[in-house]
Amino acid sequence: MPTRPFYDPSLSYEENYAHGPFGLFATVPETSPIDVAPRERFLGIPMHSTFGIPAGPLLNSRFVAAAFAHGFDLCVYKTVRSAAYPSHPFPNTLAVECDGAMAPGQTLIAHPADALGKMPPHSITNSFGVPSQPPDVWQSDMKDAVRSAQQGQVMIGSFQGSGEGIAQIADYARAARLVAETGAPVLEANLSCPNEGKKGLLCFDLEKVNAVVDAIRKEVSDRPLLLKLAYFDDASVLEALVCALADKVDGFCAINTLPARVVDATGQPALPGEGRDISGICGAAIRWAGLSMTQKLADIRARHSLHFAIVANGGVLTPADDADYRQAGADAVMSATGAMWNPCLAQQIKKERRHDLT
């Protein structure tokens, strides 16, 4: 029988938030997975490993603490906002059929929600929107998540601004300050979920991203700042963004998801509700895009003699995937889909990394 994922797709987002995590994450390991001393570094911080879980499946401090306890040493608290926002309706996560690499904009067939309980998926939908508790709830909880990190572990606070135009820029700064107040040692500005901006994603609008970063830095200047990016097909556009911001931020995280039209076996939209025919896809189908972005960022960094961290994710299901990303230039690697169904993934990857050093 497969392990129950720590985020259960058969339950609503609200049920997962209230009662999760599930599976092995619901229990504390009998023996600590933490090494005697940190062996790696991230942004100058000693780490047991530069492997963890990105923004998305770690809904609150219970999820974060469980991830740390199972050896995921770099954990991102799910993206928060400066006001409460609801999740998209259930279901949110469906298994999708995809042979090989998924092309951007491809139509995929989804399996019924209960299919995820029968076998670990290779690729899934990610259709939540960006839900958030109100700050008076998530700030207190994020403080608990920060405190759950042990020596050699780091919790990253992810946030997103809301609104349009100047209001959205100001809201990014407001959200950054609220996250900083929790004591989160590293901040991540999520620029890769639907926002006002060119092509629908904020990260493609260089002028606005620059204004957002300036506003954040005026509000919070005393800790590392990462930017979460989507997939850039045009390397020259990515290069312009990175070169403009490399002196203002400490790293880039890529990728988020790839969009696809998701239908059921009859060709009808698989996810209910207006505007949900297009969904973000996670897992093995987008590994090529994550690796491509890592390689592009590493190339830009080398050619321009820049100094920034590359946090990579997208389809990391095995230790071999982790090795491929590090070979491509990643300073840290994260897994969402792989970690959800394999709570032992961090320990497996640590074992392989140590083996590579011997």
C-alpha positions as CSV (number, residue, x, y, z in Angstrom):
1,M,0.0,0.0,0.0
2,P,1.3,3.5,-0.8
3,T,2.1,5.9,2.0
4,R,-0.7,8.4,2.6
5,P,0.6,11.8,1.5
6,F,1.1,14.4,4.2
7,Y,-1.2,16.7,2.3
8,D,-4.3,14.6,1.5
9,P,-5.8,15.4,-1.9
10,S,-9.0,13.6,-1.0
11,L,-9.7,16.3,1.6
12,S,-10.4,20.0,1.1
13,Y,-7.7,22.6,1.7
14,E,-9.5,23.7,4.9
15,E,-9.6,20.1,6.2
16,N,-5.9,19.7,5.5
17,Y,-5.2,22.9,7.3
18,A,-7.2,22.0,10.4
19,H,-6.3,18.3,10.7
20,G,-3.0,17.7,8.8
21,P,-0.4,16.6,8.3
22,F,-1.1,13.0,7.5
23,G,0.7,9.8,6.8
24,L,4.2,9.5,8.4
25,F,4.3,13.3,8.9
26,A,1.6,12.8,11.6
27,T,4.2,11.0,13.8
28,V,7.6,12.1,15.1
29,P,10.4,9.8,14.0
30,E,11.7,7.5,16.7
31,T,15.3,8.5,15.9
32,S,16.3,12.0,14.9
33,P,17.3,12.4,11.3
34,I,19.5,15.4,12.2
35,D,23.3,15.0,11.8
36,V,25.8,15.7,14.5
37,A,27.0,18.9,12.8
38,P,25.8,20.8,9.7
39,R,27.7,19.8,6.5
40,E,26.4,22.3,3.9
41,R,25.7,26.0,3.6
42,F,22.9,28.1,2.2
43,L,23.2,31.9,2.0
44,G,26.1,31.6,4.4
45,I,24.0,29.7,7.0
46,P,25.3,26.3,8.1
47,M,22.8,23.6,7.0
48,H,22.5,19.8,7.5
49,S,21.4,19.7,3.9
50,T,20.3,22.2,1.3
51,F,17.3,20.1,0.5
52,G,13.7,20.9,1.5
53,I,10.1,21.6,0.5
54,P,9.0,24.8,-1.4
55,A,6.0,27.0,-0.8
56,G,2.8,25.1,-1.3
57,P,2.2,21.9,0.8
58,L,3.5,23.2,4.2
59,L,0.2,24.9,5.2
60,N,1.1,25.8,8.8
61,S,3.5,25.2,11.7
62,R,2.5,21.6,12.2
63,F,3.4,20.8,8.6
64,V,6.7,22.7,8.9
65,A,7.7,21.1,12.1
66,A,6.9,17.6,10.7
67,A,9.0,18.3,7.6
68,F,12.0,19.4,9.8
69,A,11.6,16.3,12.0
70,H,11.8,14.1,8.9
71,G,15.0,15.7,7.7
72,F,13.8,18.4,5.2
73,D,16.1,21.1,6.4
74,L,15.0,24.0,4.2
75,C,11.3,24.5,4.5
76,V,9.0,27.3,3.0
77,Y,5.9,28.2,4.9
78,K,3.0,28.4,2.4
79,T,2.7,31.8,0.7
80,V,0.8,34.3,2.9
81,R,-0.9,37.6,2.2
82,S,-1.7,40.8,4.2
83,A,-5.4,39.8,4.3
84,A,-7.4,36.6,4.4
85,Y,-8.0,34.9,1.0
86,P,-10.0,31.7,0.4
87,S,-8.8,28.6,-1.5
88,H,-10.2,27.6,-4.8
89,P,-13.0,25.0,-4.3
90,F,-12.3,21.3,-3.9
91,P,-10.8,19.4,-5.6
92,N,-7.5,21.1,-6.0
93,T,-5.1,18.2,-6.6
94,L,-5.7,15.6,-9.3
95,A,-3.3,13.1,-10.9
96,V,-2.7,13.9,-14.6
97,E,-1.6,11.8,-17.5
98,C,1.6,13.0,-19.2
99,D,4.0,10.8,-21.2
100,G,7.4,12.5,-20.8
101,A,7.9,16.3,-20.7
102,M,4.8,18.5,-20.8
103,A,4.8,21.4,-23.2
104,P,3.5,24.7,-21.9
105,G,-0.2,25.1,-22.6
106,Q,-0.7,21.4,-23.3
107,T,-4.1,19.7,-22.6
108,L,-3.9,17.0,-20.0
109,I,-6.4,14.4,-18.8
110,A,-6.9,14.2,-15.1
111,H,-7.9,11.1,-13.1
112,P,-10.7,11.3,-10.5
113,A,-9.7,12.7,-7.0
114,D,-9.8,9.2,-5.4
115,A,-7.2,7.9,-7.8
116,L,-4.5,9.6,-5.8
117,G,-5.1,7.3,-2.9
118,K,-4.2,4.2,-5.0
119,M,-0.7,5.1,-6.2
120,P,1.8,7.9,-6.0
121,P,1.4,10.2,-9.0
122,H,4.1,11.4,-11.3
123,S,2.4,14.7,-12.0
124,I,-0.5,16.5,-10.4
125,T,-2.6,19.7,-10.7
126,N,-2.0,22.6,-8.3
127,S,-5.2,24.6,-8.3
128,F,-5.5,26.5,-5.0
129,G,-5.1,30.1,-5.9
130,V,-3.1,31.7,-3.1
131,P,-5.2,31.1,0.0
132,S,-4.1,32.8,3.2
133,Q,-5.2,33.0,6.8
134,P,-5.5,36.6,8.2
135,P,-2.2,38.0,9.5
136,D,-3.4,37.8,13.2
137,V,-3.6,34.0,12.6
138,W,-0.6,33.2,10.4
139,Q,1.9,35.5,12.1
140,S,1.5,33.7,15.4
141,D,1.6,30.3,13.6
142,M,4.6,31.3,11.5
143,K,6.5,32.2,14.7
144,D,5.9,28.7,15.9
145,A,7.2,27.3,12.6
146,V,10.3,29.4,12.9
147,R,10.9,28.0,16.4
148,S,10.5,24.5,15.2
149,A,13.7,24.7,13.1
150,Q,16.7,23.0,14.8
151,Q,20.4,23.8,14.3
152,G,21.2,23.4,10.6
153,Q,17.6,24.0,9.5
154,V,16.0,27.2,8.1
155,M,12.4,28.2,7.6
156,I,11.7,30.6,4.7
157,G,8.6,32.9,4.9
158,S,6.9,33.2,1.5
159,F,4.5,36.1,0.8
160,Q,2.6,37.8,-2.0
161,G,1.2,41.2,-2.6
162,S,-2.4,41.8,-3.6
163,G,-4.3,44.5,-5.5
164,E,-3.3,46.4,-8.7
165,G,-0.7,48.9,-9.7
166,I,0.8,51.0,-6.9
167,A,-1.4,49.3,-4.3
168,Q,0.0,45.9,-5.1
169,I,3.6,47.2,-4.9
170,A,2.8,48.7,-1.5
171,D,1.1,45.4,-0.4
172,Y,4.2,43.4,-1.2
173,A,6.2,45.6,1.2
174,R,3.4,45.3,3.8
175,A,3.4,41.5,3.5
176,A,7.2,41.4,3.7
177,R,7.2,43.4,6.9
178,L,4.5,41.2,8.5
179,V,6.6,38.1,7.6
180,A,9.8,39.7,9.0
181,E,8.0,40.4,12.3
182,T,7.6,36.6,12.8
183,G,11.4,36.2,12.9
184,A,11.6,34.3,9.6
185,P,15.3,34.4,8.8
186,V,14.8,34.3,5.0
187,L,12.0,35.9,2.9
188,E,10.6,34.8,-0.4
189,A,8.6,37.1,-2.6
190,N,6.2,35.0,-4.8
191,L,6.1,36.6,-8.2
192,S,4.9,33.6,-10.1
193,C,1.3,33.2,-9.3
194,P,-1.4,35.1,-11.2
195,N,-0.8,38.8,-10.7
196,E,-1.3,42.1,-12.6
197,G,1.5,42.3,-15.1
198,K,2.6,41.4,-18.6
199,K,1.5,38.0,-19.7
200,G,-0.5,37.6,-16.5
201,L,2.5,36.8,-14.2
202,L,4.3,39.5,-12.3
203,C,7.7,38.0,-12.8
204,F,7.6,38.8,-16.5
205,D,7.1,42.6,-15.9
206,L,10.6,43.8,-15.1
207,E,9.6,47.4,-14.4
208,K,7.1,46.3,-11.8
209,V,9.2,43.7,-10.3
210,N,12.0,46.2,-9.8
211,A,9.5,48.5,-8.1
212,V,8.3,45.7,-5.9
213,V,11.8,44.7,-4.8
214,D,12.7,48.4,-4.0
215,A,9.5,48.7,-1.9
216,I,10.3,45.5,0.0
217,R,13.9,46.5,0.6
218,K,12.8,49.9,2.0
219,E,10.5,48.0,4.4
220,V,12.8,45.0,5.2
221,S,16.6,45.3,4.6
222,D,18.1,43.1,7.3
223,R,17.6,39.6,5.9
224,P,18.0,37.6,2.7
225,L,15.4,38.0,0.1
226,L,14.6,35.4,-2.6
227,L,12.3,35.9,-5.6
228,K,10.1,33.0,-6.8
229,L,9.9,32.8,-10.6
230,A,8.0,31.0,-13.3
231,Y,9.5,29.4,-16.3
232,F,11.1,31.8,-18.8
233,D,11.2,30.5,-22.3
234,D,13.2,33.5,-23.5
235,A,16.6,33.4,-21.9
236,S,17.3,37.1,-22.8
237,V,14.2,38.2,-20.8
238,L,15.4,36.2,-17.8
239,E,18.9,37.7,-18.2
240,A,17.6,41.2,-18.2
241,L,15.6,40.5,-15.0
242,V,18.4,38.8,-13.2
243,C,21.0,41.4,-14.1
244,A,18.8,44.2,-13.0
245,L,18.0,42.7,-9.6
246,A,21.1,40.6,-8.7
247,D,22.5,43.4,-6.5
248,K,19.2,43.8,-4.7
249,V,18.2,40.2,-3.9
250,D,20.0,37.2,-2.6
251,G,18.6,34.5,-4.8
252,F,16.1,33.2,-7.3
253,C,13.7,30.2,-6.8
254,A,12.5,28.4,-9.9
255,I,10.1,27.1,-11.0
256,N,6.6,27.4,-9.7
257,T,4.3,25.4,-12.0
258,L,3.6,25.1,-15.8
259,P,0.1,26.0,-16.9
260,A,-2.0,23.4,-18.8
261,R,-5.6,22.9,-19.7
262,V,-6.9,20.0,-17.6
263,V,-9.9,17.9,-18.7
264,D,-11.6,14.8,-17.6
265,A,-12.1,11.6,-19.7
266,T,-15.0,13.3,-21.6
267,G,-13.0,16.4,-22.5
268,Q,-14.8,18.6,-20.0
269,P,-12.9,20.8,-17.4
270,A,-11.8,18.6,-14.6
271,L,-11.8,21.3,-12.0
272,P,-15.1,23.0,-11.1
273,G,-15.6,26.7,-11.1
274,E,-15.1,29.6,-13.4
275,G,-11.6,30.2,-14.7
276,R,-10.2,26.9,-13.6
277,D,-9.9,25.2,-16.9
278,I,-6.2,26.1,-16.8
279,S,-4.3,24.7,-13.9
280,G,-0.6,24.7,-12.7
281,I,1.1,21.3,-13.1
282,C,3.6,19.9,-10.7
283,G,5.8,16.8,-10.8
284,A,7.8,14.8,-13.3
285,A,6.1,16.5,-16.3
286,I,7.7,19.8,-15.5
287,R,11.2,18.6,-14.5
288,W,12.6,19.6,-17.9
289,A,11.5,23.2,-17.3
290,G,12.9,23.3,-13.8
291,L,16.3,22.0,-15.0
292,S,16.2,24.4,-17.9
293,M,15.7,27.4,-15.6
294,T,18.4,26.2,-13.3
295,Q,20.9,26.0,-16.2
296,K,19.8,29.4,-17.5
297,L,20.3,31.0,-14.1
298,A,23.6,29.3,-13.6
299,D,24.8,30.5,-17.0
300,I,23.8,34.1,-16.3
301,R,25.5,34.0,-13.0
302,A,28.7,32.7,-14.4
303,R,28.9,35.0,-17.5
304,H,28.2,38.1,-15.5
305,S,30.2,37.1,-12.4
306,L,27.2,37.6,-10.2
307,H,26.6,36.2,-6.7
308,F,23.2,34.9,-6.0
309,A,21.7,31.6,-4.8
310,I,19.7,29.3,-7.1
311,V,16.9,27.4,-5.4
312,A,15.6,24.8,-7.8
313,N,12.5,22.7,-7.9
314,G,10.2,21.0,-10.4
315,G,9.7,17.2,-10.6
316,V,12.2,16.2,-7.9
317,L,11.0,12.7,-7.1
318,T,14.3,10.8,-6.5
319,P,17.9,11.3,-5.3
320,A,18.9,11.2,-9.0
321,D,16.7,14.2,-9.7
322,D,18.4,16.1,-6.9
323,A,21.8,15.2,-8.3
324,D,20.8,16.5,-11.8
325,Y,19.7,19.8,-10.3
326,R,22.9,20.3,-8.4
327,Q,24.9,19.4,-11.5
328,A,23.0,22.0,-13.3
329,G,24.1,24.7,-10.8
330,A,21.5,24.7,-8.0
331,D,22.6,25.8,-4.6
332,A,19.5,24.3,-2.9
333,V,16.9,21.8,-4.2
334,M,13.3,21.4,-3.2
335,S,10.5,18.9,-3.8
336,A,6.7,19.3,-3.3
337,T,5.1,16.4,-5.2
338,G,7.9,13.9,-4.4
339,A,8.0,14.8,-0.8
340,M,4.2,14.7,-0.3
341,W,4.2,11.0,-1.2
342,N,7.7,10.0,0.1
343,P,8.4,11.4,3.6
344,C,11.7,9.6,3.5
345,L,13.0,11.5,0.4
346,A,15.2,13.9,2.4
347,Q,17.0,11.1,4.2
348,Q,17.4,9.2,0.9
349,I,18.9,12.3,-0.7
350,K,21.2,13.0,2.2
351,K,22.5,9.4,2.0
352,E,23.3,9.8,-1.7
353,R,24.9,13.2,-1.2
354,R,27.2,11.8,1.4
355,H,28.0,8.8,-0.9
356,D,29.0,11.3,-3.6
357,L,31.5,13.0,-1.3
358,T,33.2,9.7,-0.4
